[in-house]
Amino acid sequence: MSANSRLTLAIHSLEWIELHARQGKGPATSDGIAGSAKTNPVVIRRLLSRLRDAGLVVSRRGANAGWALTRPAEDITVADVRRALDDGPLFGLHSSPPSENCPIGRSIRPTLTEVYREAERAADEQLATVTLAASLDATLAASNYTVANPATP
């Protein structure tokens, strides 16, 4: 089983859009984002479409086509992005009910439901403390990358 990486790809995409804006380059294209994430632009467009439906990004057509954030990166949290994706709970129970004849099978679902509920609440609280701006700043710092002020000649 592999972990769902949709949240990571969404944060990557939003950070790319914000970096593009900080550099004074205007809206970011799905092709540019896809190149950075090394995925297909269609995957990025589908993901950004969900974020647009949630009001986090807007797409523009025409000469200055691309994607832009709808509000400052300081006002978007990782929890906002997670909710926008609506991928469901972080932890899942058995896909089919386990055996009622087994003492574990009979009781594991209600036991783990409460454990998972508390873990998800804690995760959501933590994700709400991280803004897109802070995440991008940390990502750029880890890459030793400095954004030049586009207003500076």
N, C-alpha and C positions, 0 to 999 in steps of 0.2 A: 504494500500500500504506500502511496506517495502523498505528501502533504499538498493541500491546495495552495497554489502560488498566486492566485488571482489578486489577492490583496497586495502582495509584493509588486506585481506587475502594475497594478493601479497606482501605487505610491511612486514607482519608477516613472511612470508616464506623467503624473502630476508634477513631480520634481523636474522633469525635463521641460515641461511647459513653463514652470516658474523660472528655471534657469534661463530659458529663451527670453522671457520677459525681462529678467534682470540684466541681460546682455543687450537689451534694446532691440532685439530682433523681431519683435511682434509675435503673432500667433505661431505656434509650433505645428508642424505637419505630422500626420500619422506615419508617414514614411521616415521622417527623422527620428521619431520616438522608437519606431520598430527597429531601425538601425542600431540605436543605442541598446535596446533590450534584446537584440538578436532574435527577433520573432517576425512573423508575417504582419504587414500593415493591416490586414483584415482583422487579425486578432486584436490589435490596438483599437481599431475603429469600433469593434463590437464592445470592447471594454469601455471606451470613452463615451459610447452611446448610453451605456448604463449610468455613467457618471453625469452625463448631460441630463438624463431623465431625473436624476436626483438633485439637479441644480448646482453641481459643483463646477462644471465646465460649460462652455458655449462654443459652437463651431461657427466659423465664418466662411463664406464662399466668395469667390471673385479674386481680385488682384491680391488682396492681403488674406488669402485663405489660410485656415488652420484652426487650432484649438487654443483657447485661453481660459484662465480661471475666472469664475464669476465673482469672486471676492478675494481679498488679500490672503496670501498663503498663511499669514499669522492667524487667520480666522477659520482655517480648515484643520481639523484634527484627524489623526489616523482612525479614530472611532467613527468620525463622519464618513470616511471612505469605506470603512468596513460595513457600516449600515447601508450605504448607497449600493454596495454590491449585493446585499441581501443573499449571502451565500448560506444562510442558515446557521445552526449552532456549530460551535467549534468542535464539539465532541459528539459522536454518534453512538447510539446503542446498537445492539445486534440488528441486522437487517431483517431477520425473522425471529420470532420468539423462541428462546431456548426451552429446553425440556422442563416442564413443570414437575417431573418426577425426580429431578435432581435438586438438592438443597441449594446449590449455587444458582442453577438455572431459574429456580422459583423466585429468588430474592435479589438477584444481581441488578436487575433493571431499576427497581425503586431505590436501591442503595446508591447506585451510580448516578441516577438522575439528580439527586441532591448534591452530590460531590461535583458533578459537571456544572450544575446551575451556579454554585458558588465560585468555581474556577472561571466560568465565563463572565460572571459579574466582576471579578477581580481583573480579568483581562480587559474588559471594556473600560473599567476605571483607569487602568494604566494607559490604554490607547488614547483616552480622552485627554491625557496630559501632554501628548506629543503633537505639536502642530506640524503642518507641512513645511513651514519655513524653518523650524528647528531641525526637522529631519533632513532637509536639503542642506542646511548649514553644516550639520554633522557629516553628511555624505561628502560634501566638498572638502571639508577639513581633513577627512580620512584620505582623500585623494591629493591633498596638498594643492588644491585648485583655488585660485582667487579670481573672483569676477571683477573685471575692469569696469569702472564707472563709464557707461556709454556717453555720458555728457562730457567727459573729459577728452580733450583733443589728443 
